[in-house]
Amino acid sequence: MLPQDQKLIRKINKEKARRLAIELQGRRNRDPNLLAISKAIDEYICLDKLKLYCAYLSYTKYTNTEFIDYDRNSFVFLDEVIAQVAAGQFENPLIKIYHWIQQLYEGMDQEGVDDEHLYHQFYPQLSALLQKVSKDERVEVYSYLTNYCTYKINQRITTFLKPFIQFSVLILDIKLTTSGKKDRFLPPATFSNIVKATLRLHDDQQFFTDIIQQLRYSQSTYKEVNSGMEWVEKFVEQYKNRLSMPDADYYYIYSRALLYFWQQQYGKAYRLLNNPKRPQGMFINLETRSLYLVILYELFNKRPAILDSDDVEIGKVLESFRGLIRDDYHRKKQLAEHYLNIYKNFGLLYKRLYKLNLRYDGVLKRPKRFYKLIQTLEQDTHRVNIPFKDWMLSKIGALKANEE
C-alpha cells in the first residue's frame, strides 16, 4: 500500500493532468478543474503540516528544546490547517489520526484539557482508519501512541500500561513479520520499555495469553509460558539479537538486570550492571544507574560482603549519578527538564533513604526525630514521580516498621 503522501501527490498530478487535457481540447465551456487541484494540494499540505507539527510536539516532550529557535507560532498557517481539519474538511484517514495525536500531545500539560478523554473518545475509530494506511505509517502512529502512553505511565497513570504493550506488540508484528530483512530490527528503547511495562503486569496471565496470540514472530516460543514473568524472560532472550544500534548491548543488559531485580536475584543483577563502561544515550544511562543504585541498596542490606569485596561505595555511585544529571542540565542538555527532574528527585530521595538506613547523625539516640524523618521522606516520595517509586516506598515502610 502506498503511503498517504505519495497517494496525495498522485492525486495532485492526476487533477493537473485533467486540467491539461481540458486546455488541450480548447474547450472554454468546461470547468478548468482549478478547484479540484487546489483541494488536492490543500489535503497534501494539511497532512504534511500536521505530521511536522506532531514531530515537533513529540520532540518538546522528551528532549531539551534549548537548541530549537522556533516555537508553535513559527508553523505558518498551522491554526488555519487545524481549523479546517477540525471542521471536517478532509476525509483522509491519516489527517484524522494526526489531528487526534496533535490534540493528545498539546493536551498533556495544558490546564483544563482532558487529553485522556480525547484518547478514549477517538480510540474506537483507530483500527478502521489504520487499515487504510501503509505499514510504515502504522508504525509511526503506534510510536506516537507508545510515547503518549509512556508519558502517562511516568505520571503513575497505570491504566496506560496495557495500551502501551499492545501498541508496542503491533510495532513488533509489523517490523518482524512483514518488513524486509534489513528492517527487521526494533529500537532498543522500545525493547526495554516493553520489559519495564510487562514486568509491572506480570500477574495478569490472561493479558499475556492474548498478547502471545498477537505476536506472530516465533510464536511457538511462547507455547509453554505459564506466567507473565516467564513471558518477559522469553521475550528478553528472543529479541536481544533484533535490537538496532547504537547501545543495543546496554539495553539488553538493563532489561535482563531489571528482570533479575523483579525476581529478587540481586547478585545476578549486580554482576550485569557492575561495568565501568556506560552507554552514550542519556535515557538508558540514567535508567541503568537508577537500577544499579536500587540493587546496591538491596545488597548493602542483604549481602554486604559482595560490595566490600568489590570496594563499591554507594555514596560515590550516587554522587556520580547526580553529577551526570547536573552535567546534562548545564552542558549536554539532551533531555527535557521534566525528565531530568524525575531522576534528580530519585537521587535526592535515595540519598535520604540511604542515610536513614545507615542511621546517620546519631538519630538512634533520638528515635522520635528519626521517625519524623522517615514520615517526611514518605510524604515527599508520594508527591513526586520517580523511577522505582513502589520499591522506595516499600523500603521506607520497612524502616517505619522497625521503629514502631
Helices and strands as residue ranges (DSSP letters): H 4-25, H 34-62, G 72-74, H 78-86, H 93-107, H 115-130, H 135-154, G 158-160, H 161-177, G 181-183, H 188-200, H 205-214, G 219-222, H 228-239, G 240-242, H 248-262, H 266-273, H 282-302, H 304-309, H 314-327, I 328-332, H 337-358, G 360-365, H 367-383, H 389-403
